[in-house]
Amino acid sequence: LASDLPDDTEARDQLLLDAMGRDARQIDGLGGADPVTSKVAIVSPSQRPDADIDYLFIQVVVGQNRVDTTANCGNILAGVGPFAIESGLTVATGDSTTVRVHMVNSGKVCELVMDTPNGTINYAGDARIDGVPGTAAPIICNYRDLAGSACGALLPTGNVVDRVDGIEVTCIDNGMPAVVMRATDMGIAGDESPEQLNANEALREKLQSIRLKMGEKMNLGNVDGASVPKMCLISAPKNGGVVHTRSFIPYRCHAAIGVLGAVSAATACIIPGSVAEGIGQIPPGNPVQMSVEHPSGELSINLDIDRSGPIPDVKQAGLLRTARLLSRGELYLPVYQ
């Protein structure tokens, strides 16, 4: 709850570093020594007429003793709705409850639809997500008008394709700033394991060089050490999906793919002339269900697309997530003399 934290931003950030852990192993804290498990959601009532709650995402940067509020996170967002009910910020309205979330980092709104039989949040269910252990009750996330969430435009450089360090890239921001490029252009097949790619120092250096150069052109400034843009390597689908991906967040290869990173990658596939042209296999219809393949399986996204203009406009992106209650209790912070 935002009300439990200091109003001063610096004091808040220092408290969160104490809570999550300041070193690379996060032994003295609740973090999991991985970017995916070193995240914080700060929640409060919203003053916006189109939202019920505000959600500020904070990435605790593992091993660097600092936080980053540049990006958004669609995975931890799934837990924000149940948390709002558990903490009394909102109430369940029947067998199904919708919570409208103002994502403070981007200024956008996401609608969460949760299972609340008899007015109580339900966590048990059969919904399964590749890369996530077990099953749980479904949480439907409907993202609206995500374009330019951090960069100010769907195509923040003004181009469908840019060329940097001899590599063609499509820079896109449809919920998550991402630099999309063909895996083969980077000297890999695109289906290597995350462990193999993390050990490929030459690849990581090339990715960082491209990040630094394109970050400036994407209106993100100096992105050295920042959590965005994500770097997404694409190849032809292997298992009937739209595209096969390897996503870096931003320095290590994700064991799956971030929710909003997947939305941006899928959006790149529908833009004529992008680096995904000839690689992405787009199903017919609208809304269109797009399966984005990743190292742990796939992530399915429903895109509602307006194709009337030269660049397709994604009006809404819908996808399935899950969440469960992990703990209730008190967090003890270190006391320095």
CORHU-V671744 format. One record per backbone hydrogen bond with DSSP energy under -0.5 kcal/mol. NH is the residue of the N-H (numbers start at 1). CO is the residue of the C=O. Records with the same first field share a line. If there is no record, write none. Layout:
NH = CO  CO
//
This chain:
2 = 43
4 = 1
5 = 2
12 = 8
13 = 9
14 = 10
15 = 11
16 = 12
17 = 13
18 = 14
19 = 15
20 = 16
21 = 17
26 = 23
29 = 27
30 = 19
31 = 20
32 = 37
37 = 34
38 = 35
40 = 58
42 = 56
43 = 41
44 = 54
46 = 52
51 = 48
52 = 100
53 = 100
54 = 44
55 = 102
56 = 42
57 = 55
58 = 40
59 = 68
60 = 38  58
61 = 59  66
62 = 60
63 = 23
64 = 61
65 = 22
66 = 61
68 = 59
77 = 73
78 = 74  75
79 = 76
80 = 76  77
81 = 77
82 = 78
83 = 79
84 = 80
85 = 81
86 = 82
87 = 83
88 = 85
89 = 84
90 = 84
97 = 114
99 = 112
101 = 99  110
102 = 53  100
103 = 101  108
104 = 55  102
105 = 55
106 = 103
107 = 103
108 = 103
109 = 144
110 = 101
111 = 142
112 = 99  110
113 = 111  140
114 = 97  112
115 = 138
116 = 95  114
119 = 94  116
120 = 117
122 = 115
127 = 136
130 = 298
132 = 129
136 = 127
137 = 123
139 = 321
140 = 113
141 = 139  319
142 = 111  140
143 = 141  317
144 = 109
145 = 315
148 = 173
149 = 146
152 = 148
156 = 153  154
158 = 155
162 = 169
164 = 167
167 = 164
169 = 162
170 = 180
171 = 169
172 = 170  178
173 = 154
174 = 176
175 = 146
178 = 172
179 = 230
180 = 170  178
181 = 232
182 = 168
183 = 234
186 = 182  183
187 = 184
188 = 183
197 = 193
198 = 194
199 = 195
200 = 197
201 = 199
204 = 200
205 = 201
206 = 202
207 = 203
208 = 204
209 = 205
210 = 206
211 = 207
212 = 208
213 = 209
214 = 210
215 = 211
216 = 212
217 = 213
218 = 214
219 = 216
220 = 215
221 = 215
223 = 221
226 = 223
230 = 177
231 = 248
232 = 179  230
233 = 231  246
234 = 181
235 = 244
237 = 279
242 = 291
243 = 291
244 = 235
245 = 293
246 = 233
247 = 256
248 = 231
249 = 252
254 = 247
262 = 258
263 = 259
264 = 260
265 = 261
266 = 262
267 = 263
268 = 264
269 = 265
270 = 266  267
271 = 267  268
272 = 270
274 = 271
277 = 274
279 = 276
280 = 276
281 = 242
282 = 280
283 = 281
287 = 303
288 = 303
290 = 288  301
291 = 289
292 = 290  299
293 = 243  291
294 = 297
297 = 294
299 = 292
301 = 290
302 = 318
303 = 288  301
304 = 302  316
305 = 303
306 = 313
307 = 305
312 = 310
313 = 306
314 = 312
315 = 304  313
316 = 304
317 = 143
318 = 302
319 = 141
320 = 300
321 = 139
332 = 330
336 = 334
//
